[in-house]
Amino acid sequence: MLNNKKILITGGTGSFGKAFIKTVLERYPDVKRLVVYSRDEFKQFEMESEFSLSKYPAMRYFIGDVRDFQRLSRALEGIEIVIHAAALKQVPAAEYNPFECIKTNVLGAQNLIDACLDQASIRRVIALSTDKAAAPINLYGATKLCSDKLFIAGNNVKGSRDIRFSVVRYGNVMGSRGSVIPFFMSRRSTGVLPITDMGMTRFNISLQDGVDMVLWSIENARGGELFVPKIPSYRVIDVAKAIGPDCEYPVVGVRPGEKIHEEMITNSDSFNTVDLGKYYAILPTTGEHSPKQYCKQNGCKMVTPGFAYNSGTNPDFLSVEELRELIRLHVDPDFAV
């Protein structure tokens, strides 16, 4: 699928970017060009030591910011597939520096869309979203919702261009920086694991599953879909029990901008949501694909009106022991209670 293709990933030095590049190089050794586009020259230096040009001649490293339209345009020359993973993601930082978050997550998204439309070679654009973009209650989630809408609307102005814009939205990546699992693992030696709320739940996906979903989307997207994976949930208290069964779990309260349960599909989305089997797809309210037509073309079905996909009501929950096994598999192979 990606052999002989030219691919660019924004935010390519992040956790997703590194996993995506590693997977592509392993599965598609004849990929023609693989461009890492990001702002941090030191992270690129570190990444180049692992994925060097001498060993992987397809690799390219571009210093650049999605806020810089001219630099984006230059980096995209000849590219066929674009993955957009660049974003400002820290909720407290976004609340304190709101317009900086808007400039990267919203204006940067539009820069990328416009730059892609200017390049005749680009065929697929997949943007990464977050569960925080569904019914957002913090600025980060709001900016990602705006970004999602912009990418979906990119299909409305493509004219006769053979280009498709789609979005992938998934939950918390297991073991990612700043997430609860590495935090609890760093604190368990103290004997105290603080819990924000005993009822709090989250969706869970491995980094590799996120990469595989993006690869699936490259091949299957028709343009305009917002793809959502069917993934399990966990209770935060169960994560604490899995990591520190003998610890104390004081309740410290929910942080500003944080939900008790995460959503990925709201009730209002149900009228435009289809079930693809392994994934859901929220379709645009306007455009060339009506839900009925999309189902006919793709052999899928509409979800029930009023359907919502929420980490608290999800029928699939991970047990304490399942969480331990996943931590060993995806976070720390030497993990032991």
C-alpha positions in Angstrom: 0.0 0.0 0.0 2.7 2.5 0.9 5.6 1.1 -1.1 6.8 3.7 -3.6 4.7 6.4 -1.8 5.9 9.8 -0.5 4.6 10.5 3.0 4.8 13.5 5.3 3.9 13.5 9.0 3.6 16.7 11.0 4.6 16.4 14.6 6.6 13.5 13.5 9.0 13.3 16.5 6.1 12.7 19.0 5.1 9.3 20.3 2.7 8.6 17.5 5.1 9.8 14.8 7.9 7.6 15.9 5.7 4.5 16.1 4.1 5.3 12.7 7.5 5.7 11.1 8.9 2.5 12.7 5.8 0.6 11.4 6.0 2.0 7.9 9.7 1.2 7.6 9.1 -2.3 8.8 6.0 -3.1 6.7 6.8 -1.1 3.6 10.6 -1.2 3.0 10.2 0.3 -0.4 8.5 3.5 0.7 9.9 6.2 -1.5 10.1 9.2 1.0 9.1 9.6 4.6 9.3 13.2 5.8 9.3 14.1 9.5 8.1 17.7 9.9 8.4 19.2 13.4 9.7 22.2 15.4 12.2 20.6 17.8 15.6 20.2 16.2 17.0 18.2 19.2 14.2 15.6 18.9 14.9 15.3 15.2 18.6 14.8 16.1 17.6 12.0 18.5 15.3 10.4 16.0 17.8 10.5 13.2 20.2 8.5 15.3 17.6 5.7 15.3 16.2 6.2 11.8 19.3 7.4 10.0 19.4 8.4 6.3 22.3 6.0 5.7 20.1 3.0 6.9 16.8 4.3 5.7 17.4 6.4 2.6 13.7 7.3 2.4 13.9 9.4 5.6 13.9 13.2 5.5 13.9 15.6 8.4 12.3 19.1 8.0 12.5 21.7 10.7 9.2 23.6 10.5 6.0 24.8 12.2 2.5 24.2 11.0 2.0 28.0 11.7 4.4 28.7 8.8 2.5 28.3 5.6 5.5 28.9 3.3 7.6 26.2 5.0 4.7 23.8 4.9 4.2 24.3 1.2 7.9 23.7 0.5 7.9 20.5 2.6 4.8 19.2 0.9 6.2 19.3 -2.7 5.8 15.9 -4.3 4.1 14.4 -1.2 1.2 12.0 -1.8 0.0 11.2 1.7 -0.1 13.5 4.8 -0.6 12.5 8.4 -1.3 15.5 10.7 -0.1 14.7 14.3 1.2 18.2 15.3 -0.7 19.8 18.1 -0.4 21.6 21.4 -2.0 19.0 23.7 -1.5 20.0 27.4 -4.8 21.0 28.9 -3.5 23.4 31.6 -1.0 25.0 29.2 -3.8 25.6 26.7 -6.0 27.2 29.3 -3.2 29.6 30.4 -2.0 30.3 26.8 -5.2 30.0 24.8 -4.3 31.8 21.6 -1.0 29.9 21.3 -3.0 26.7 21.3 -5.4 28.2 18.7 -2.6 29.3 16.5 -1.2 25.8 16.3 -4.3 23.6 16.5 -6.7 25.7 14.5 -4.7 28.1 12.3 -2.0 25.5 11.8 -4.7 23.0 10.6 -6.0 25.5 8.1 -2.5 26.2 6.9 -2.0 22.5 6.2 -5.3 22.1 4.5 -4.6 25.1 2.2 -1.0 23.9 1.5 -2.3 20.4 0.6 -4.9 21.8 -1.8 -2.1 23.6 -3.6 -0.1 20.4 -4.2 -1.5 18.4 -7.1 0.4 15.2 -5.9 -1.4 14.8 -2.6 -4.1 12.1 -2.5 -4.8 11.4 1.2 -4.8 13.6 4.3 -5.5 12.0 7.7 -5.7 14.2 10.8 -5.4 12.9 14.3 -8.0 14.0 16.8 -8.9 13.2 20.4 -11.8 12.2 22.5 -11.6 15.6 24.2 -13.0 17.1 20.9 -16.4 15.4 21.5 -18.6 17.9 23.5 -15.4 19.7 24.6 -15.2 21.4 28.0 -11.7 22.7 27.8 -9.9 24.9 25.2 -7.7 22.0 23.9 -10.8 20.0 23.1 -12.4 23.0 21.5 -9.5 23.7 19.3 -9.3 20.0 18.2 -13.1 20.1 17.4 -12.4 23.2 15.2 -9.5 21.3 13.6 -11.7 18.3 12.9 -14.4 20.5 11.3 -11.8 22.2 9.1 -10.3 19.0 7.8 -13.7 17.5 7.0 -14.7 20.8 5.3 -11.6 20.6 3.2 -13.5 18.1 1.0 -16.0 20.8 0.2 -13.4 23.0 -1.6 -11.3 20.4 -3.3 -13.0 20.9 -6.6 -11.8 18.4 -9.2 -8.7 17.5 -7.2 -8.2 13.8 -6.4 -7.7 14.4 -2.7 -9.5 13.1 0.4 -9.5 14.6 3.9 -10.5 12.4 6.9 -10.0 12.4 10.7 -9.1 9.7 13.2 -10.3 10.2 16.8 -9.3 7.9 19.6 -8.9 7.8 23.3 -6.0 7.8 25.8 -2.9 6.1 24.4 -1.6 3.6 26.9 1.6 4.7 28.6 1.8 8.0 26.6 3.7 10.9 28.2 1.7 12.7 30.9 -1.0 9.9 31.1 -2.1 8.2 34.3 -0.1 4.9 33.9 3.4 6.3 33.9 2.3 8.8 36.6 1.1 6.0 38.9 4.2 3.9 38.1 6.4 6.8 39.1 4.5 7.3 42.4 3.8 3.7 43.6 7.1 3.6 45.6 5.6 6.4 47.8 2.6 4.2 48.8 0.1 6.8 47.7 -1.7 7.0 44.4 -4.0 10.1 44.2 -7.4 9.5 42.5 -9.3 12.4 41.0 -12.7 10.6 41.3 -13.5 7.0 42.2 -16.0 6.7 39.3 -13.7 8.2 36.6 -13.3 6.1 33.4 -11.2 6.5 30.3 -11.0 4.8 26.9 -7.8 2.9 26.2 -5.9 2.2 23.0 -2.3 1.1 22.4 0.0 3.2 20.4 0.3 0.4 17.8 -3.5 0.1 17.5 -3.6 3.9 16.8 -0.9 3.5 14.1 -2.8 0.6 12.5 -6.0 2.6 12.5 -4.3 5.4 10.6 -2.9 3.0 8.1 -6.4 1.5 7.7 -7.8 4.9 7.1 -5.2 5.8 4.4 -6.5 2.8 2.5 -10.2 2.9 3.2 -11.2 6.6 3.7 -13.5 8.0 1.0 -13.1 11.6 2.4 -15.1 13.4 5.1 -15.2 10.6 7.7 -14.3 11.0 11.3 -13.3 7.5 12.3 -13.7 6.2 15.9 -12.3 2.8 17.0 -14.2 0.3 19.1 -11.9 0.1 22.2 -12.2 -0.9 25.8 -12.5 1.4 28.8 -10.9 1.2 32.2 -11.7 2.6 35.6 -8.9 4.9 36.9 -9.2 3.2 40.4 -8.6 -0.2 38.7 -5.4 1.2 37.1 -4.2 2.2 40.6 -5.0 -1.2 41.9 -3.2 -2.9 39.0 0.0 -0.8 39.6 0.0 -0.4 43.4 -2.4 -2.9 45.0 -1.0 -2.0 48.5 -1.1 1.7 48.1 -3.5 4.3 49.5 -5.9 6.0 47.1 -6.8 9.4 48.4 -9.4 11.3 46.4 -8.0 14.7 45.3 -10.9 15.9 43.1 -11.4 16.5 39.4 -9.0 18.9 37.8 -10.3 22.0 35.8 -11.3 21.0 32.2 -11.5 17.3 33.1 -14.5 15.0 32.6 -15.5 12.0 34.8 -16.2 10.0 31.6 -14.8 10.6 28.1 -17.0 10.7 25.0 -16.1 9.9 21.4 -19.5 10.0 19.8 -22.3 12.1 21.3 -26.1 11.6 21.0 -26.3 14.4 18.4 -23.7 12.6 16.3 -25.8 9.4 16.1 -27.9 10.6 13.1 -24.7 10.7 11.0 -22.8 7.8 12.4 -22.3 4.4 10.7 -21.0 1.1 12.1 -18.1 -0.2 10.0 -17.4 -3.3 12.2 -14.1 -2.5 13.8 -14.7 1.2 13.7 -17.4 3.8 13.7 -17.5 6.7 11.2 -19.2 10.0 11.9 -20.1 11.4 8.5 -20.4 15.1 7.6 -23.8 16.7 7.7 -23.2 18.1 4.2 -21.2 16.8 1.3 -21.3 14.0 -1.3 -21.8 11.1 1.1 -25.2 10.7 2.8 -25.2 8.1 5.6 -27.6 5.8 3.6 -25.5 6.1 0.4 -22.3 5.5 2.4 -23.7 2.4 3.9 -24.8 1.1 0.6 -21.3 1.7 -0.9 -19.4 0.2 2.1 -21.7 -2.5 3.4 -22.1 -0.9 6.8 -25.2 0.1 8.8 -26.4 3.2 10.7 -26.2 3.2 14.5 -29.4 3.5 16.5 -30.7 7.1 16.8 -29.6 8.5 20.2 -26.6 6.2 20.3 -23.6 7.6 22.2 -20.1 6.2 22.7 -19.0 7.0 26.3 -16.2 5.5 28.4 -18.6 5.2 31.3 -21.3 3.3 29.5 -19.0 1.3 27.2 -19.9 -2.5 27.6 -16.2 -3.4 27.3 -14.1 -2.8 30.5 -10.6 -4.0 31.3 -10.1 -5.9 34.5 -7.3 -5.2 36.9 -5.4 -8.3 35.7 -6.0 -7.4 32.0 -4.5 -3.9 32.8 -1.4 -5.5 34.3 -0.9 -7.6 31.2 -1.3 -4.6 28.9 1.2 -2.6 31.0 3.7 -5.4 30.5 2.9 -5.6 26.8 2.9 -1.9 25.9 4.6 0.0 28.7 7.1 -2.0 30.7 7.9 -5.6 30.0 9.5 -5.9 33.4 6.5 -4.6 35.3 5.6 -6.7 38.3 3.4 -6.1 41.3 
